[in-house]
Structures are given as structure tokens and as C-alpha cells.
Amino acid sequence: VAQAQKKASLLQAAKAVFWSFLGIRKRHDYEADSVELKPWQVIVAGLIGAAVLVLSLILLVRLVIGKLV
């Protein structure tokens, strides 16, 4: 009997990408994500995560530079 594949939400994809950015993943979670997540979900979440990371770093640098000048 084949089980219906569980669909992952974009929030689950974002969570998986976030933990992957940190380099911390439990094997069980990784295996579950590899079954549930579709490649486009990971790509979209990765691009959004990368954009947020870069913009956060730019904001942090501007705040630090602004305080020093």
C-alpha cells in the first residue's frame, strides 16, 4: 500500500534552509525534508534566506559605520 506523499509548507522549507545555513541538521529531520520538500521550495526559501542574510549584514555594517563616523 503506497502512502500519499506528505506535502511540505513553505514555512517548513524556510526552517530547513535556516538550519542548513547554520550547518545544524539532525539526520532524522534531513531525511524527512528530503522526502517532503520539493526542489523549488528549497530554491525559493534559499534565495529568500540569502537575500535576508545579505541585507541584514549590509544594515549591520551601515549601523556600525554610521556610529564610527
SELUM-698564 format. One line per field, with one value per residue: residue number from 1; residue in one letter; x, y, z of N, C-alpha, C, O in turn. Coordinates in nm, 4 decimals. Atoms other than C-alpha are relative to their C-alpha. Last residue first. Example, Ala and Ser with C-alpha at 12.3 -4.5 7.8 and 13.67 -1.06 7.14 Angstrom:
REM SELUM-698564
resi [2  1]
resn [s  a]
nu [-0.0820  0.0890]
nv [-0.1190  -0.1190]
nw [-0.0060  0.0000]
cau [1.3670  1.2300]
cav [-0.1060  -0.4500]
caw [0.7140  0.7800]
cu [-0.0770  0.0900]
cv [0.1090  0.1200]
cw [0.0730  0.0000]
ou [-0.0261  0.1936]
ov [0.2198  0.1181]
ow [0.0899  0.0665]
***
This chain:
REM SELUM-698564
resi [69  68  67  66  65  64  63  62  61  60  59  58  57  56  55  54  53  52  51  50  49  48  47  46  45  44  43  42  41  40  39  38  37  36  35  34  33  32  31  30  29  28  27  26  25  24  23  22  21  20  19  18  17  16  15  14  13  12  11  10  9  8  7  6  5  4  3  2  1]
resn [v  l  k  g  i  v  l  r  v  l  l  i  l  s  l  v  l  v  a  a  g  i  l  g  a  v  i  v  q  w  p  k  l  e  v  s  d  a  e  y  d  h  r  k  r  i  g  l  f  s  w  f  v  a  k  a  a  q  l  l  s  a  k  k  q  a  q  a  v]
nu [-0.0337  -0.1420  -0.0340  0.0650  -0.0757  -0.1294  0.0221  0.0355  -0.1208  -0.0898  0.0577  -0.0162  -0.1420  -0.0278  0.0552  -0.0817  -0.1321  0.0165  0.0277  -0.1252  -0.0900  0.0539  -0.0195  -0.1431  -0.0348  0.0651  -0.0637  -0.1321  0.0207  0.0326  -0.1171  -0.0243  -0.0229  0.1159  0.1170  -0.0345  0.0061  0.1413  0.0640  -0.0511  0.0632  0.1423  0.0154  0.0102  0.1172  0.0486  -0.0777  -0.0776  -0.0915  -0.1101  -0.0889  -0.0602  -0.1075  -0.1073  -0.0640  -0.0785  -0.1155  -0.0892  -0.0597  -0.1143  0.0361  -0.0659  -0.0447  0.0357  -0.1151  -0.0017  0.0490  -0.0814  0.0853]
nv [-0.1214  -0.0305  -0.0334  -0.1262  -0.1062  -0.0077  -0.0486  -0.1432  -0.0757  0.0027  -0.0880  -0.1373  -0.0353  -0.0168  -0.1297  -0.1063  0.0009  -0.0528  -0.1431  -0.0663  0.0024  -0.0959  -0.1341  -0.0318  -0.0303  -0.1272  -0.1080  -0.0230  -0.0589  -0.1419  -0.0841  0.0010  -0.1264  -0.0889  0.0683  0.0451  -0.1117  -0.0359  0.1060  -0.0066  -0.1152  0.0303  0.0934  0.1360  0.0772  0.0880  0.1232  0.0104  -0.1139  0.0349  0.0907  -0.0721  -0.0830  0.0891  0.0554  -0.1084  -0.0191  0.1129  -0.0230  -0.0895  -0.1404  -0.0919  -0.1249  -0.1150  -0.0795  -0.1282  -0.1123  -0.1209  -0.1181]
nw [0.0757  -0.0076  -0.1384  -0.0358  0.0653  -0.0656  -0.1367  0.0064  0.0340  -0.1156  -0.1020  0.0495  -0.0133  -0.1430  -0.0398  0.0592  -0.0617  -0.1368  0.0112  0.0367  -0.1150  -0.0972  0.0555  -0.0020  -0.1396  -0.0367  0.0766  -0.0590  -0.1321  0.0182  0.0287  0.1440  0.0705  0.0046  0.0541  0.1344  0.0948  0.0167  0.0783  0.1369  0.0647  0.0163  0.1114  -0.0500  0.0419  -0.1069  0.0049  -0.1235  -0.0019  0.0902  -0.0728  -0.1119  0.0553  0.0453  -0.1201  -0.0587  0.0871  -0.0250  -0.1322  0.0211  0.0179  -0.0922  0.0604  -0.0817  -0.0425  0.0690  -0.0787  0.0112  0.0000]
cau [3.1949  3.2044  2.8295  2.7432  2.9983  2.8372  2.4825  2.5866  2.7655  2.4605  2.2276  2.4541  2.4734  2.0952  2.0511  2.2890  2.1162  1.7660  1.8670  2.0260  1.7144  1.4890  1.7072  1.7252  1.3481  1.2834  1.5396  1.4183  1.0569  1.1530  1.3322  1.0219  1.0291  0.8683  1.1164  1.4392  1.2837  1.2163  1.5727  1.7166  1.4931  1.6007  1.9675  1.9506  2.0663  2.2986  2.5067  2.3735  2.2633  2.1172  1.9120  1.7667  1.7105  1.5123  1.3054  1.2319  1.1226  0.8966  0.7473  0.6960  0.4774  0.5657  0.3303  0.3124  0.3412  0.0367  0.1250  0.1551  0.0000]
cav [5.8269  5.5308  5.5123  5.5273  5.2571  5.0242  5.0929  5.0644  4.7354  4.5927  4.7009  4.5411  4.2224  4.2105  4.2686  3.9816  3.7425  3.8377  3.7887  3.4522  3.3369  3.4476  3.2676  2.9572  2.9531  2.9769  2.7062  2.4756  2.5075  2.4542  2.1311  1.9805  1.9131  1.6061  1.3257  1.5234  1.7069  1.3833  1.2652  1.5957  1.5996  1.2469  1.3255  1.6289  1.9451  2.2214  2.3911  2.7347  2.7920  2.4396  2.5263  2.8268  2.6273  2.3598  2.6210  2.8061  2.4803  2.4015  2.7508  2.6970  2.4020  2.0380  1.7951  1.4438  1.1832  0.9588  0.6172  0.3260  0.0000]
caw [1.1622  1.3998  1.4677  1.0985  1.0222  1.2777  1.1557  0.7918  0.8619  1.0392  0.7584  0.4967  0.7027  0.7384  0.3647  0.2876  0.5291  0.4132  0.0493  0.1268  0.3106  0.0247  -0.2271  -0.0097  0.0522  -0.3224  -0.4035  -0.1244  -0.2341  -0.5999  -0.5070  -0.3435  0.0253  0.1824  0.1184  0.1572  0.4498  0.6394  0.5802  0.6981  1.0051  1.1038  1.0419  1.2672  1.0988  1.2153  0.9480  1.0354  0.6770  0.6808  0.9871  0.8043  0.4841  0.6681  0.8527  0.5292  0.3641  0.6603  0.6327  0.2594  0.3503  0.2967  0.1321  0.2710  -0.0022  -0.0075  0.1246  -0.1129  0.0000]
cu [-0.0554  0.0342  0.1456  0.0357  -0.0587  0.0827  0.1335  -0.0220  -0.0301  0.1258  0.0907  -0.0533  0.0269  0.1457  0.0231  -0.0511  0.0863  0.1352  -0.0144  -0.0193  0.1313  0.0910  -0.0500  0.0282  0.1472  0.0375  -0.0586  0.0696  0.1338  -0.0235  -0.0335  0.1180  0.0229  0.0191  -0.1149  -0.1168  0.0286  -0.0147  -0.1474  -0.0686  0.0438  -0.0706  -0.1469  -0.0248  0.0048  -0.1260  -0.0404  0.0880  0.0892  0.1015  0.1171  0.0991  0.0708  0.1184  0.1178  0.0752  0.0904  0.1261  0.0957  0.0679  0.1259  -0.0438  0.0593  0.0565  -0.0490  0.1160  0.0055  -0.0636  0.0889]
cv [0.1239  0.1328  0.0407  0.0441  0.1359  0.1155  0.0176  0.0584  0.1491  0.0825  0.0077  0.0993  0.1422  0.0396  0.0277  0.1374  0.1144  0.0077  0.0643  0.1510  0.0706  0.0070  0.1074  0.1389  0.0375  0.0401  0.1352  0.1156  0.0341  0.0685  0.1487  0.0935  -0.0221  0.1234  0.0986  -0.0740  -0.0456  0.1126  0.0296  -0.1032  0.0118  0.1133  -0.0299  -0.0920  -0.1362  -0.0693  -0.0997  -0.1246  -0.0059  0.1138  -0.0420  -0.0885  0.0753  0.0797  -0.0899  -0.0490  0.1088  0.0120  -0.1135  0.0324  0.0826  0.1431  0.0913  0.1251  0.1233  0.0829  0.1258  0.1120  0.1231]
cw [0.0662  -0.0649  0.0119  0.1406  0.0355  -0.0588  0.0722  0.1385  -0.0048  -0.0259  0.1225  0.1032  -0.0471  0.0234  0.1486  0.0422  -0.0522  0.0703  0.1377  -0.0089  -0.0280  0.1226  0.0964  -0.0528  0.0120  0.1424  0.0395  -0.0701  0.0658  0.1347  -0.0145  -0.0281  -0.1481  -0.0869  -0.0234  -0.0657  -0.1415  -0.1018  -0.0237  -0.0888  -0.1452  -0.0733  -0.0275  -0.1189  0.0657  -0.0503  0.1071  0.0020  0.1234  -0.0077  -0.0868  0.0749  0.1115  -0.0531  -0.0385  0.1233  0.0568  -0.0855  0.0362  0.1331  -0.0256  -0.0314  0.1067  -0.0649  0.0753  0.0539  -0.0846  0.0813  0.0000]
ou [-0.0363  0.1317  0.1802  0.0481  0.0151  0.1429  0.1526  0.0147  0.0485  0.1689  0.1123  0.0113  0.1036  0.1745  0.0468  0.0279  0.1484  0.1637  0.0373  0.0660  0.1823  0.1201  0.0158  0.1089  0.1819  0.0728  0.0153  0.1337  0.1487  0.0051  0.0442  0.1403  0.0877  -0.0745  -0.1859  -0.1254  -0.0334  -0.1049  -0.1989  -0.1103  -0.0375  -0.1486  -0.1889  -0.0949  0.1097  -0.2305  0.0353  0.1836  0.2077  0.2217  0.2268  0.2124  0.1934  0.2335  0.2238  0.1911  0.2127  0.2356  0.2013  0.1882  0.2381  -0.0691  0.0051  0.1739  -0.1360  0.1380  0.0949  -0.1840  0.1695]
ov [0.2346  0.1970  0.1198  0.1638  0.2319  0.1929  0.1169  0.1730  0.2300  0.1591  0.1159  0.2004  0.2151  0.1261  0.1421  0.2244  0.1856  0.1060  0.1734  0.2276  0.1436  0.1157  0.2095  0.2121  0.1259  0.1553  0.2303  0.1979  0.1391  0.1874  0.2335  0.1890  -0.1180  0.1664  0.0895  -0.0802  0.0036  0.1095  0.0045  -0.0720  0.0405  0.0882  -0.0360  -0.0553  -0.2006  -0.0063  -0.1909  -0.1328  0.0267  0.0886  -0.0653  -0.0476  0.0863  0.0460  -0.0835  -0.0133  0.0948  -0.0215  -0.0889  0.0584  0.0361  0.1779  0.1056  0.1292  0.1960  0.0902  0.1424  0.1363  0.1428]
ow [0.0157  -0.0260  0.0997  0.1662  0.0579  0.0157  0.1423  0.1646  0.0443  0.0603  0.1771  0.1307  0.0156  0.1060  0.1873  0.0788  0.0268  0.1387  0.1619  0.0356  0.0569  0.1724  0.1163  0.0046  0.0905  0.1673  0.0652  -0.0049  0.1284  0.1492  0.0294  0.0463  -0.1901  -0.1543  -0.1235  -0.1883  -0.2358  -0.1855  -0.1327  -0.2003  -0.2330  -0.1652  -0.1430  -0.2132  0.0677  -0.0666  0.1404  0.0792  0.1166  -0.0154  -0.0361  0.1005  0.1099  -0.0255  0.0238  0.1444  0.0558  -0.0402  0.0943  0.1369  -0.0057  -0.1468  0.2162  -0.1020  0.0274  0.1748  -0.1675  0.0733  0.0909]
***
